[in-house]
Amino acid sequence: MSRRSRRLAQDIAAAPSAHAAWELLRSQANFDQIHVAACLHRMATQQASPPALQELLSYVEPEKLDVDMLAINCWSLAKLHKAPGTQALWRRLVSRAELQRPEFSARHLSNLLWSVARCRETEAKSLLEELPRQVQDMSPQGLANCFWAISKLQGDNLQVVDVLANEAKLRASELKAQDLTSILWSASTFAVRFNDLIRVLAEHAAICAPQQSARQLTNAAWALATVSPEQMRKTVEIIVQKALQRGPLTRDLCNLSWALAAVRGQASPLMVETIEGLQHPTVGLIWALCVTRACAGPLLMAGVRTGRLSGGPAEVAQLLWCQATVRATGSELLTAATEHLPELSSVDVSRCVWAAAILESELPAAKQLVLQAAEVSLHDAATVVQVSWSLTRLQLYVPQLLERFSFLEALRPQDMALGAWVLAFWHFVGNRTFFEDIGADLTYFGAQDLSNLAWAMAIQLVTNEPLVVAIAVAAQRKISSEMTPQHLCNLIWSFAAMSWSGVNHFIPTLTRWSNEVLQRSHEVETLGLAATSWSLATATARQPRRSTAGGAQQALMDLSDERFPMAD
């Protein structure tokens, strides 16, 4: 390149505006692809799309571009990808890139992949095949760009992603705060979880927190909460607190609160204070406070009454769910949800009727909402079951809705268990009990589902022994993970009641469960302890010999006596 040509390229790149760069280019009698690329780059850096852009694009000749000019033009076009006329040229550039793949350096490849991903050009996924060859020569920013590109392109080449993940682990200490956050976020979007990479990056994310912006910390917290909510709780809490100290924007605050809610973390006083200080707190922020056990009730209802919290039907449904979660008083949201019922989605109807059943302090408004929901045209099977459960909890009998159970399809495990519970509660005799729909595999039934199912079988005197065995096996597997003492008490009562129907060989199982309740007795209501001790007494009374359950039974009775001592 001549000195004059080089100077022209520099002047175009340094032009004060995109328009000035274009005028400078157009004033030249002779210009080449380097000058065209410099002008296009100037427009891209200013995010400007002047009328002259169409003419400038016509000057780009992909077949004359070397890898440097190709990478620069791809980057510029990615920045301007929403401008009219860019798509046709973009396809020509991608075709040229495919031909020049062997000439790419690591820097060219990372920049091209970033550009391709920004334009969602999925046909260029073959560029990913070059990554294993170049990954060791990439800069930390190049690694981050490639991770982000793969997450956007939804690349299914796991071998390529593995290579990137291993390289990122080896060079984690070299990553700058922005690159580290970008890789964390990208890795959290993959279907396959790279737990080792996440663990290594999480350690560095906590170390790098002082150098990160509120947005970077927010993205890191979101990523960790998405990938591994149980293991990353402490790290997420630390990162959220650091981000709050930087005064995050409302959008970041929403994502921070979501991350904290996802890991079931504890909302700090600073988070509560920050949200309370907002002039218009969002529904999502209130939801997060409810989930994180912060005292959101007064803030929630005050916001509703003053109009600071408002929105459409979906927002009303979410706010009502929040109110029920924190057991706040007030009928305003119940009334608003009743008015909006025909406009709500099936999921929102389910949220509303669940909330109505929980808010026992607002009984008249709650009953009105649930009865109104029963009259709405319900097409979703899960919603029919949920509305029926809410009606049952409020002691409202609507047989027409129960009759629909015979025709429900595509039911989830929790729907079948809840449906069986509702039918058993009303002793409703229909064409379906749900027990015949449930096989021996109860893998996807939760602890509460198993409890509901066993209770329904006991109430209806169902003696389906293979199903009883399956429930016992599934419940035993969940004791240490998700089985609460209340669920155990319900299961013990149900199995004891079924023993009177001939299913009487579960004494060892009842004993194990009772010992578990005994160890966690501080979490159990007195009624649960009494029911458990009665159940053991009932079950063992039918045994010809003294049962080994006697010790557990006596201990439970002693605990009940301690809580309710007999009067003199």
TADAHU-V134853 format. One record per pair of residues at least 12 apart in sequence whose C-alpha atoms are under 6 Angstrom apart, sorted by the first residue. I is the first residue (numbers start at 1). GAP is how many residues later the second one is. D is the distance in whole Angstrom. If there is no record, write none. Layout:
BEGIN
i;gap;d
I;GAP;D
I;GAP;D
END
This chain:
BEGIN
i;gap;d
9;26;5
12;27;6
13;25;6
13;29;6
18;24;6
18;25;5
21;18;6
37;36;6
41;35;5
44;32;5
44;35;6
44;36;6
62;31;6
71;41;6
75;40;5
78;37;5
78;40;6
78;41;6
106;28;5
106;31;6
106;32;5
110;32;5
110;35;6
110;36;6
113;36;6
114;31;6
114;35;5
117;32;5
117;35;6
117;36;6
122;31;6
140;35;6
141;38;6
144;35;5
144;38;6
144;39;5
147;36;6
147;39;6
148;38;5
151;35;6
169;28;6
177;35;6
181;35;6
181;39;5
184;39;6
185;38;5
188;35;5
188;39;5
214;29;5
214;32;6
214;34;5
217;26;6
218;38;6
221;15;5
221;38;6
222;37;5
225;34;5
225;37;6
225;38;6
229;34;4
233;30;5
254;31;6
257;31;5
258;30;6
261;27;5
261;30;6
261;31;5
264;28;6
265;27;6
266;26;5
267;25;6
267;27;6
280;28;5
287;35;6
297;29;6
297;31;5
313;27;6
317;31;6
317;35;6
320;13;6
321;30;6
321;34;5
324;31;5
324;34;6
324;35;6
338;31;5
350;33;6
350;36;6
353;17;6
353;37;6
357;33;5
381;27;6
382;33;6
385;34;6
406;25;6
406;26;5
413;32;6
414;35;6
416;18;6
417;32;5
417;35;6
417;36;5
420;14;6
420;36;6
421;31;6
421;35;5
424;32;5
424;36;6
440;30;6
447;36;5
451;36;6
451;40;5
454;40;6
455;39;5
458;36;5
458;39;6
458;40;5
485;32;6
489;39;6
489;43;6
492;18;6
493;42;5
496;39;5
496;43;5
511;38;5
533;20;5
533;23;6
533;24;6
536;17;6
END
